[in-house]
Amino acid sequence: MKKLLILSALSITTLGFSQTNCENLKKENEALRSTNKVLTSENEYLKKIVEINKAILETEKDNSSFKITKVTGNKAEKTIAITFLLETKDENKKMTIEDVSIVDIEGKEYEIDFYKSSRPYPELDLNTPIKLNFSFKNIENQPLFIKMFRFKITSQPKRNLFENTKSNLEFKDLKVNWN
């Protein structure tokens, strides 16, 4: 009988102490839930960023990466806009982009609309992408594909502006998403 009383007294005191710790556990659980909500929203944001910057076509030239992320056409304005990310892989650079044009499936060449496009003189920092948009106007017949998007680049390292490299870039068979 004594053992039973001692055992029941111990279990009652243990139960009493466990009830006080329950409030602490509830508070800790709430804190973990709020942290989980914050992390979930950050995760969704990062997923959207990755989807936005997903490359349709990608190439590397002179230790710089060129990724086309979007090609959209506007039926009302008769324009095509090409969005791409430009990133240097070796050092900080100044770049000049010139002779920008597109050729459609029918062989018609369209020149860039400088008023609606990004500036063609980006300054690049190491491993930091820069988003550029180039717009082309007076597009005829709403082509579904751009046969070729081409331009010339001249890049100069910021440490020595007299040392430069020139390259020609071409992207072929780009699908246009018309709005």
C-alpha positions as CSV (number, residue, x, y, z in Angstrom):
1,M,0.0,0.0,0.0
2,K,2.9,2.4,0.9
3,K,4.4,1.7,-2.5
4,L,1.2,2.5,-4.2
5,L,0.8,5.8,-2.3
6,I,4.4,6.8,-3.0
7,L,4.0,5.9,-6.7
8,S,0.7,7.9,-7.0
9,A,2.2,10.9,-5.2
10,L,5.2,10.9,-7.6
11,S,2.9,10.6,-10.6
12,I,0.7,13.5,-9.4
13,T,3.7,15.8,-8.8
14,T,5.2,14.8,-12.2
15,L,1.8,15.6,-13.8
16,G,1.8,18.9,-12.0
17,F,5.2,19.9,-13.3
18,S,4.4,18.7,-16.8
19,Q,1.4,21.0,-16.9
20,T,3.6,24.1,-16.2
21,N,6.0,23.1,-19.1
22,C,3.0,22.8,-21.4
23,E,2.6,26.5,-21.7
24,N,6.2,26.9,-22.6
25,L,5.8,24.3,-25.3
26,K,2.8,26.1,-26.7
27,K,4.7,29.4,-26.9
28,E,7.6,27.6,-28.6
29,N,5.3,25.9,-31.0
30,E,3.7,29.3,-32.0
31,A,7.1,30.8,-32.5
32,L,8.1,27.9,-34.8
33,R,4.8,28.2,-36.7
34,S,5.4,31.9,-37.4
35,T,9.0,31.2,-38.5
36,N,7.6,28.5,-40.8
37,K,5.2,31.0,-42.4
38,V,8.0,33.5,-43.0
39,L,10.2,30.8,-44.5
40,T,7.4,29.6,-46.7
41,S,6.7,33.1,-48.1
42,E,10.5,33.6,-48.7
43,N,10.6,30.2,-50.5
44,E,7.6,31.2,-52.8
45,Y,9.4,34.5,-53.6
46,L,12.6,32.7,-54.5
47,K,10.7,30.2,-56.7
48,K,9.1,33.1,-58.6
49,I,12.5,34.8,-59.1
50,V,14.0,31.6,-60.5
51,E,11.1,31.2,-62.9
52,I,11.4,34.8,-64.0
53,N,15.1,34.5,-64.7
54,K,14.8,31.1,-66.4
55,A,16.8,31.2,-69.7
56,I,15.2,30.4,-73.0
57,L,18.6,30.4,-74.7
58,E,22.0,31.0,-73.2
59,T,25.5,31.5,-74.5
60,E,28.9,32.6,-73.1
61,K,31.3,34.9,-74.9
62,D,34.5,36.6,-73.6
63,N,33.8,35.4,-70.0
64,S,30.3,37.0,-70.1
65,S,27.0,35.1,-69.9
66,F,24.0,36.1,-72.1
67,K,20.6,34.6,-71.2
68,I,17.5,35.4,-73.1
69,T,14.6,35.1,-70.6
70,K,11.6,36.5,-72.5
71,V,10.5,37.3,-76.1
72,T,7.1,39.1,-76.2
73,G,5.2,40.7,-79.0
74,N,2.6,43.4,-78.7
75,K,-0.1,43.2,-81.4
76,A,-1.5,46.7,-80.8
77,E,1.9,48.5,-81.0
78,K,3.4,46.1,-83.6
79,T,6.5,45.6,-81.5
80,I,8.7,42.8,-80.2
81,A,10.6,43.0,-77.0
82,I,13.5,40.8,-76.1
83,T,14.6,40.6,-72.4
84,F,17.9,39.1,-71.4
85,L,20.3,38.9,-68.5
86,L,24.0,39.8,-68.9
87,E,26.6,38.8,-66.4
88,T,30.4,38.9,-66.3
89,K,32.3,35.9,-65.0
90,D,35.8,37.1,-64.7
91,E,36.0,40.9,-63.8
92,N,34.2,44.2,-63.7
93,K,33.6,45.5,-67.3
94,K,32.2,48.2,-69.4
95,M,30.4,47.0,-72.5
96,T,29.0,48.5,-75.7
97,I,26.2,46.8,-77.5
98,E,25.7,47.9,-81.1
99,D,24.2,46.8,-84.4
100,V,21.2,45.2,-82.7
101,S,18.7,43.6,-85.1
102,I,16.3,40.7,-85.5
103,V,15.3,38.8,-88.6
104,D,12.0,37.0,-88.9
105,I,11.1,33.8,-90.6
106,E,10.3,35.6,-93.8
107,G,13.8,37.2,-93.9
108,K,12.7,40.7,-92.9
109,E,15.2,42.5,-90.8
110,Y,14.1,44.9,-88.0
111,E,16.2,47.5,-86.4
112,I,16.1,48.4,-82.7
113,D,13.8,51.1,-81.2
114,F,16.3,53.0,-79.0
115,Y,13.6,55.0,-77.3
116,K,12.0,51.9,-75.8
117,S,15.1,49.8,-75.2
118,S,17.7,49.7,-72.4
119,R,20.9,51.7,-72.8
120,P,23.4,49.9,-74.9
121,Y,26.4,50.8,-72.6
122,P,26.0,48.6,-69.5
123,E,28.6,48.5,-66.7
124,L,29.0,45.0,-65.3
125,D,30.1,44.0,-61.9
126,L,31.5,40.5,-61.3
127,N,28.8,37.8,-60.9
128,T,25.9,40.3,-60.8
129,P,23.4,40.0,-63.6
130,I,22.0,43.0,-65.4
131,K,18.6,42.9,-67.1
132,L,18.4,44.5,-70.6
133,N,15.4,45.0,-72.8
134,F,15.6,45.6,-76.6
135,S,12.5,46.6,-78.4
136,F,11.8,46.4,-82.2
137,K,9.1,48.4,-83.9
138,N,7.0,48.2,-87.1
139,I,6.8,44.4,-87.0
140,E,4.8,42.9,-89.9
141,N,2.5,39.9,-89.8
142,Q,3.1,38.9,-86.2
143,P,5.7,36.3,-86.7
144,L,5.6,33.3,-84.3
145,F,9.4,32.9,-84.4
146,I,12.4,35.2,-84.7
147,K,14.9,33.4,-86.9
148,M,17.9,35.4,-85.6
149,F,18.6,38.0,-82.9
150,R,22.1,39.4,-83.4
151,F,24.3,42.2,-82.1
152,K,28.0,43.1,-81.6
153,I,29.6,43.7,-78.3
154,T,32.8,45.5,-77.3
155,S,33.9,44.8,-73.7
156,Q,36.6,46.5,-71.8
157,P,37.8,45.7,-68.3
158,K,37.4,48.6,-65.9
159,R,41.0,48.1,-64.7
160,N,42.3,48.9,-68.3
161,L,40.0,50.7,-70.7
162,F,42.5,50.4,-73.6
163,E,42.3,46.6,-73.6
164,N,39.1,45.6,-75.4
165,T,37.6,42.6,-77.1
166,K,35.0,42.5,-79.8
167,S,32.5,39.8,-80.5
168,N,29.4,39.0,-82.6
169,L,26.5,37.2,-80.9
170,E,23.6,35.4,-82.6
171,F,20.6,33.7,-81.1
172,K,18.5,31.6,-83.4
173,D,14.9,30.4,-83.5
174,L,13.3,32.4,-80.7
175,K,9.5,31.8,-80.1
176,V,7.5,35.0,-79.7
177,N,4.7,35.2,-77.2
178,W,2.1,37.7,-78.6
179,N,-0.2,39.7,-76.3
